[in-house]
């Protein structure tokens, strides 16, 4: 639990906005701190810590913020292509590592001819499969799937 405005005794710590507290530390304002203590319903324990009560600055906790650059997802896994009449079905599994994203990836599927030219327009989907039509029967095709999030595109899987 956190104490002092703008925090409330009854609210859980993970619902509190710590931005004003952190900003006060960055601005090096005096007298700012927080208390960690057991909920009022647990009166048998007497554990309490108040960061702003220490007169020795070396004994006060320090907030260390480390910037971790966002990362793109890894490559989609287990790409399988099944040929059909004038088209194909491509299926794959999501990347093992979505990078910094927590809301999944979208996939770009590119189908090329053996000479590297485009055989079908690139398509984008959030599903882990795509049907591609308009291909010429009897011609080899290369399928590449790339995962993309707001943090960039990962390597392609062919």
C-alpha positions in Angstrom: 0.0 0.0 0.0 1.1 3.6 -0.6 0.5 6.5 1.7 0.0 10.2 1.3 -1.9 12.0 -1.5 -2.4 11.2 -4.3 -2.4 7.6 -3.1 -5.2 6.0 -1.1 -4.9 3.4 1.6 -7.5 1.1 0.1 -6.1 1.0 -3.4 -3.7 -1.7 -4.4 -0.2 -0.6 -5.3 -0.4 -1.7 -8.9 -3.4 0.6 -9.5 -1.6 3.7 -8.2 -0.1 6.3 -10.6 3.6 6.6 -9.5 4.4 9.3 -12.1 4.2 12.3 -9.7 6.3 10.5 -7.1 9.0 9.5 -9.7 8.9 13.0 -11.1 9.6 14.4 -7.6 12.6 12.2 -7.3 13.9 13.3 -10.7 13.3 16.9 -9.8 15.1 16.2 -6.5 12.4 17.7 -4.4 12.7 17.3 -0.6 10.5 15.2 1.6 9.1 12.9 -1.1 8.9 9.2 -0.5 6.7 6.3 -0.1 5.8 3.8 2.6 5.4 0.1 2.1 3.4 -1.6 4.8 1.0 -4.5 5.2 -2.7 -3.8 4.7 -4.6 -2.5 7.8 -6.4 -5.9 8.1 -3.1 -7.5 9.0 -2.5 -5.9 12.5 -0.4 -8.8 13.8 2.7 -7.7 11.8 4.5 -4.5 12.3 6.6 -4.1 9.2 6.9 -0.5 7.9 9.4 1.3 5.7 9.3 5.1 5.0 11.8 6.2 2.4 11.6 9.9 3.2 12.4 9.5 7.0 16.1 8.6 6.6 18.3 11.6 7.3 21.2 10.0 5.5 20.7 10.3 1.8 23.0 7.3 1.2 20.5 5.1 3.0 17.5 6.3 1.0 16.4 4.1 -1.9 17.5 5.1 -5.3 15.3 4.8 -8.4 17.4 3.5 -11.3 15.6 3.7 -14.7 17.3 1.8 -17.5 16.1 2.4 -21.0 15.7 -0.8 -23.0 15.2 -0.2 -26.7 12.1 -1.9 -28.2 12.8 -4.9 -30.4 11.1 -6.3 -33.4 9.7 -9.9 -33.4 11.6 -13.0 -34.4 10.9 -15.0 -37.5 7.7 -17.0 -37.8 8.2 -20.7 -37.1 7.3 -23.9 -39.0 6.2 -22.4 -42.3 4.3 -25.0 -44.4 3.1 -24.5 -47.9 0.4 -26.6 -49.6 -0.1 -26.3 -53.3 -3.6 -26.0 -54.8 -5.2 -25.5 -58.1 -4.0 -22.0 -59.1 -2.9 -21.1 -55.6 -1.5 -22.2 -52.3 -2.1 -22.3 -48.6 0.7 -21.0 -46.3 0.5 -21.8 -42.6 3.0 -21.0 -39.8 3.4 -20.6 -36.1 4.0 -17.2 -34.4 7.6 -16.2 -33.6 9.0 -17.6 -30.4 9.9 -14.1 -29.5 7.5 -11.2 -30.2 10.2 -8.7 -29.2 8.8 -5.8 -27.2 5.2 -6.3 -28.3 2.5 -7.7 -26.1 -0.4 -7.7 -28.5 0.8 -10.1 -31.2 2.1 -9.5 -34.7 0.8 -9.1 -38.2 2.3 -11.1 -41.0 3.3 -10.2 -44.5 3.3 -13.0 -47.0 5.3 -12.6 -50.2 5.2 -15.1 -53.1 7.9 -14.9 -55.7 8.7 -16.8 -58.9 12.0 -18.7 -59.2 13.6 -15.6 -60.9 12.7 -13.5 -57.8 9.9 -11.5 -59.5 6.6 -11.1 -57.7 4.2 -14.0 -58.4 1.4 -12.6 -56.2 0.8 -9.3 -54.5 2.1 -9.3 -50.9 -0.6 -9.8 -48.4 -0.9 -8.9 -44.7 -2.8 -10.8 -42.1 -3.0 -11.2 -38.3 -3.9 -14.9 -38.8 -1.2 -17.6 -38.9 -2.3 -18.7 -42.3 -3.1 -17.3 -45.8 -4.6 -18.5 -49.0 -2.9 -17.1 -52.1 -4.7 -17.5 -55.4 -3.9 -16.3 -59.0 -0.8 -18.5 -59.3 0.2 -20.4 -62.4 0.0 -24.2 -62.0 3.3 -26.1 -62.6 5.5 -23.2 -61.6 7.7 -23.2 -58.6 7.1 -20.5 -56.0 8.9 -19.2 -53.0 6.9 -18.1 -50.0 8.3 -15.8 -47.4 6.5 -14.8 -44.2 7.6 -11.8 -42.0 6.2 -10.8 -38.6 5.8 -7.1 -37.9 4.8 -5.2 -34.7 4.8 -1.5 -33.9 8.5 -2.0 -33.1 9.5 -3.2 -36.6 9.7 -6.2 -38.8 11.6 -9.3 -37.9 13.5 -11.7 -40.3 11.5 -13.5 -42.9 11.0 -17.3 -42.9 11.0 -19.0 -46.3 
